[in-house]
Amino acid sequence: MKDKSKLESMLRGLYLSSFVRNYEDFATNAERAKLGHIQYLNELVRVEAQERDARRVEGLLKKAKLIPGKSLSNFQFARQPSLSPGRVRELAEGDFLDRSENILLFGVPGAGKSHLASALGREWCLRGRRTLFITAAKLVEQLLKAKRDLGLQSYIKELDRFEAVVVDDISYVPFSRDETDVLFILLAERYENRSVIITSNLVFSEWQSVFKDPMTTRAAIDRLIHHATILELKESYRAAEAKRRKEHEKDKKENKTNAATG
């Protein structure tokens, strides 16, 4: 009993929690199946590695702050015929992150840009990639606060831990010049060092409304598109759903009228 307690204490000290829970049951099963010591140890290590991977992915998903319930499996590719499912799944593998490339998602409101960006972020987390999903408004707020506290570079360095930073809805916020300055600094710092994923309702020709002056706008766009995949979502899910509901209500009214006059 003393040896068992000592063993379990050492295993905990080595952070082998799965070993602690399983070594006795696995030993019994190995004896019944007449497995050798190497096979027994291999099974223990395999389960330990699986549990560690699961805990790491769980931690990555929690830190990513993704939109709940958004995945590639429930993204309606059929409503976006201009979007290649194969290309999206290729991006989901995350190899582009090793090359510090970007993804730019454009489309009308309600087309599913945020859904797709969050779904891709989930796929990257599942593959062990550090990802952060954040709205442009929240990001700018935090960058500006860091600048006021004389900690802008520290915050940018903190963001550098994330291989992918997803900046959602960059076109929705009427930024001030101070806000666009800190956003531009972040984009410049991540250029060719880390990946940025941006969703926007605005085409590039309208980005001056975000960055305020032509020079900054041009510099921001140049850095983003230099190594980038551009995806366009052309149909609005919300508009299509509203149209479907309207037609459904119309049909119900007509059926009711026909039944009353029938």
C-alpha positions as CSV (number, residue, x, y, z in Angstrom):
1,M,0.0,0.0,0.0
2,K,2.9,2.3,0.8
3,D,4.5,1.6,-2.6
4,K,1.2,2.3,-4.3
5,S,0.8,5.7,-2.6
6,K,4.4,6.5,-3.4
7,L,3.9,5.5,-7.1
8,E,0.8,7.6,-7.4
9,S,2.4,10.6,-5.8
10,M,5.3,10.4,-8.3
11,L,2.9,10.0,-11.2
12,R,1.0,13.1,-10.0
13,G,4.3,15.0,-9.7
14,L,4.9,14.2,-13.3
15,Y,1.4,15.3,-14.2
16,L,0.4,11.8,-15.4
17,S,-3.1,12.0,-14.2
18,S,-4.4,9.4,-16.6
19,F,-1.7,7.0,-15.4
20,V,-2.9,7.4,-11.9
21,R,-6.5,6.6,-12.8
22,N,-5.8,3.7,-15.2
23,Y,-2.6,1.9,-14.4
24,E,-4.2,-0.8,-12.1
25,D,-7.2,-1.5,-14.5
26,F,-4.9,-1.6,-17.5
27,A,-2.5,-3.9,-15.7
28,T,-5.4,-6.3,-14.9
29,N,-6.6,-6.2,-18.5
30,A,-3.0,-6.7,-19.8
31,E,-2.6,-9.7,-17.6
32,R,-5.8,-11.3,-18.9
33,A,-4.9,-10.6,-22.5
34,K,-1.3,-11.8,-21.9
35,L,0.1,-8.5,-23.1
36,G,3.8,-7.7,-22.5
37,H,5.2,-4.8,-20.5
38,I,5.8,-2.7,-23.6
39,Q,2.2,-3.1,-24.9
40,Y,0.9,-2.3,-21.4
41,L,3.0,0.8,-21.2
42,N,2.1,1.8,-24.8
43,E,-1.6,1.7,-23.9
44,L,-1.1,3.8,-20.8
45,V,0.8,6.4,-22.8
46,R,-1.7,6.4,-25.7
47,V,-4.6,7.2,-23.3
48,E,-2.5,9.9,-21.5
49,A,-1.7,11.6,-24.8
50,Q,-5.3,11.5,-25.9
51,E,-6.5,13.1,-22.7
52,R,-3.8,15.8,-22.8
53,D,-4.8,16.6,-26.4
54,A,-8.5,16.8,-25.4
55,R,-7.6,19.1,-22.4
56,R,-5.5,21.3,-24.6
57,V,-8.2,21.7,-27.3
58,E,-10.7,22.5,-24.6
59,G,-8.4,25.2,-23.3
60,L,-7.8,26.6,-26.8
61,L,-11.6,26.7,-27.6
62,K,-12.2,28.5,-24.3
63,K,-9.6,31.2,-25.0
64,A,-10.7,31.6,-28.6
65,K,-14.0,33.1,-27.5
66,L,-15.8,31.8,-30.6
67,I,-19.5,32.3,-31.4
68,P,-21.3,29.3,-29.8
69,G,-22.8,26.8,-32.1
70,K,-21.0,27.9,-35.3
71,S,-19.3,25.1,-37.2
72,L,-18.5,24.1,-40.8
73,S,-21.0,21.3,-40.5
74,N,-23.9,23.7,-40.1
75,F,-22.7,26.4,-42.5
76,Q,-25.0,26.5,-45.5
77,F,-22.6,26.3,-48.4
78,A,-25.5,25.7,-50.8
79,R,-26.6,29.3,-50.3
80,Q,-23.2,30.6,-51.3
81,P,-22.5,29.0,-54.8
82,S,-19.6,31.4,-55.3
83,L,-17.8,29.9,-52.3
84,S,-15.7,26.7,-52.8
85,P,-16.3,24.2,-50.0
86,G,-13.1,22.5,-50.9
87,R,-11.1,25.8,-50.5
88,V,-12.8,26.5,-47.2
89,R,-11.9,23.0,-45.9
90,E,-8.3,23.5,-47.1
91,L,-8.1,26.7,-45.1
92,A,-9.6,24.8,-42.1
93,E,-6.4,22.7,-42.0
94,G,-4.6,25.8,-41.0
95,D,-1.4,25.3,-43.0
96,F,-1.6,29.0,-44.1
97,L,-1.0,30.0,-40.5
98,D,2.6,28.6,-40.8
99,R,3.1,31.1,-43.6
100,S,1.5,34.0,-41.7
101,E,-1.0,34.5,-44.4
102,N,-4.4,36.2,-44.0
103,I,-8.0,35.6,-44.9
104,L,-10.4,38.4,-45.9
105,L,-14.1,37.6,-45.8
106,F,-16.4,40.0,-47.7
107,G,-20.1,40.0,-48.1
108,V,-23.5,41.7,-47.6
109,P,-24.9,41.7,-44.0
110,G,-26.4,38.4,-43.1
111,A,-24.4,36.4,-45.5
112,G,-22.7,34.3,-42.8
113,K,-19.3,35.9,-42.6
114,S,-19.1,35.8,-38.8
115,H,-20.4,32.2,-38.8
116,L,-17.7,31.1,-41.3
117,A,-14.9,32.9,-39.5
118,S,-15.9,31.5,-36.2
119,A,-16.3,28.0,-37.7
120,L,-12.8,28.2,-39.2
121,G,-11.5,29.3,-35.8
122,R,-13.0,26.3,-34.2
123,E,-11.3,24.0,-36.8
124,W,-7.9,25.6,-36.0
125,C,-8.4,25.1,-32.3
126,L,-9.2,21.4,-32.9
127,R,-5.9,21.2,-34.7
128,G,-4.0,22.7,-31.8
129,R,-3.8,26.3,-33.2
130,R,-4.0,29.3,-30.8
131,T,-6.9,31.4,-32.1
132,L,-8.8,34.5,-30.9
133,F,-12.1,35.7,-32.2
134,I,-12.9,39.3,-31.4
135,T,-15.1,42.1,-32.8
136,A,-13.4,45.1,-34.3
137,A,-15.1,47.3,-31.8
138,K,-13.8,45.3,-28.8
139,L,-10.3,45.0,-30.3
140,V,-10.1,48.7,-30.9
141,E,-11.4,49.5,-27.4
142,Q,-8.7,47.2,-25.9
143,L,-5.9,48.6,-28.1
144,L,-6.9,52.2,-27.2
145,K,-7.0,51.4,-23.5
146,A,-3.6,49.7,-23.7
147,K,-2.2,52.8,-25.4
148,R,-3.6,55.1,-22.8
149,D,-2.1,52.9,-20.1
150,L,1.3,53.0,-21.9
151,G,1.0,49.3,-22.6
152,L,0.2,49.1,-26.3
153,Q,3.3,47.1,-27.3
154,S,2.7,44.7,-24.3
155,Y,-0.9,44.1,-25.5
156,I,0.2,43.6,-29.1
157,K,2.8,41.1,-27.8
158,E,0.1,39.3,-25.9
159,L,-2.0,39.0,-29.1
160,D,1.1,37.7,-30.8
161,R,0.6,34.5,-28.9
162,F,-2.4,33.8,-31.1
163,E,-1.5,32.3,-34.5
164,A,-4.8,33.6,-35.8
165,V,-6.6,36.7,-34.7
166,V,-10.1,36.9,-36.2
167,V,-11.3,40.5,-36.4
168,D,-15.1,40.5,-36.9
169,D,-17.2,43.3,-38.5
170,I,-14.4,45.8,-39.2
171,S,-16.9,47.9,-41.2
172,Y,-19.5,48.4,-38.5
173,V,-17.6,50.8,-36.2
174,P,-17.3,54.6,-37.0
175,F,-13.7,54.7,-35.8
176,S,-12.0,57.9,-34.7
177,R,-8.4,58.7,-35.9
178,D,-6.9,57.5,-32.6
179,E,-8.7,54.2,-32.9
180,T,-7.7,53.6,-36.5
181,D,-4.1,54.4,-35.7
182,V,-3.9,51.7,-33.1
183,L,-5.7,49.2,-35.4
184,F,-3.2,50.0,-38.1
185,I,-0.2,49.5,-35.7
186,L,-1.6,46.0,-34.9
187,L,-2.0,45.1,-38.6
188,A,1.5,46.4,-39.3
189,E,3.0,44.4,-36.4
190,R,1.3,41.2,-37.5
191,Y,2.3,41.7,-41.2
192,E,4.3,38.6,-42.3
193,N,4.6,37.5,-38.6
194,R,1.1,36.3,-37.7
195,S,-2.2,35.8,-39.5
196,V,-5.2,38.1,-39.4
197,I,-8.7,37.1,-40.5
198,I,-11.1,40.0,-41.2
199,T,-14.8,40.1,-42.0
200,S,-16.2,43.2,-43.6
201,N,-19.3,44.4,-45.4
202,L,-17.2,47.0,-47.2
203,V,-15.2,46.4,-50.4
204,F,-11.7,47.9,-50.4
205,S,-12.8,51.0,-52.3
206,E,-14.9,51.9,-49.3
207,W,-12.2,51.3,-46.6
208,Q,-11.3,55.0,-46.4
209,S,-14.4,55.3,-44.2
210,V,-12.6,53.0,-41.7
211,F,-9.0,54.3,-41.9
212,K,-9.9,58.0,-42.6
213,D,-7.1,59.0,-45.0
214,P,-6.0,57.5,-48.4
215,M,-2.4,56.8,-47.3
216,T,-3.3,54.8,-44.2
217,T,-6.1,53.0,-46.1
218,R,-3.7,52.0,-48.9
219,A,-1.0,50.9,-46.5
220,A,-3.5,48.8,-44.5
221,I,-4.9,47.1,-47.6
222,D,-1.5,46.4,-49.0
223,R,-0.4,44.6,-45.8
224,L,-3.6,42.6,-45.6
225,I,-3.8,41.4,-49.3
226,H,-0.1,40.8,-49.8
227,H,-0.4,37.2,-48.6
228,A,-4.2,36.7,-48.4
229,T,-7.1,34.5,-49.5
230,I,-10.2,36.6,-50.3
231,L,-13.6,34.9,-49.9
232,E,-16.8,36.5,-51.0
233,L,-20.3,35.7,-49.7
234,K,-22.9,37.2,-51.9
235,E,-26.3,36.0,-50.6
236,S,-27.8,37.1,-47.3
237,Y,-29.1,34.3,-45.2
238,R,-31.2,36.7,-43.1
239,A,-32.8,38.3,-46.2
240,A,-33.5,34.9,-47.7
241,E,-35.0,33.6,-44.5
242,A,-37.2,36.8,-44.2
243,K,-38.4,36.3,-47.8
244,R,-39.2,32.6,-47.1
245,R,-41.2,33.6,-44.0
246,K,-43.1,36.3,-45.9
247,E,-44.0,33.9,-48.6
248,H,-45.0,31.3,-46.1
249,E,-47.3,33.8,-44.3
250,K,-48.8,34.8,-47.7
251,D,-49.5,31.2,-48.5
252,K,-51.2,30.7,-45.2
253,K,-53.4,33.7,-45.7
254,E,-54.4,32.6,-49.2
255,N,-55.2,29.1,-48.0
256,K,-57.3,30.5,-45.1
257,T,-59.2,32.8,-47.6
258,N,-59.8,29.9,-50.0
259,A,-61.0,27.7,-47.1
260,A,-63.4,30.4,-46.0
261,T,-64.8,31.0,-49.4
262,G,-64.7,27.4,-50.5
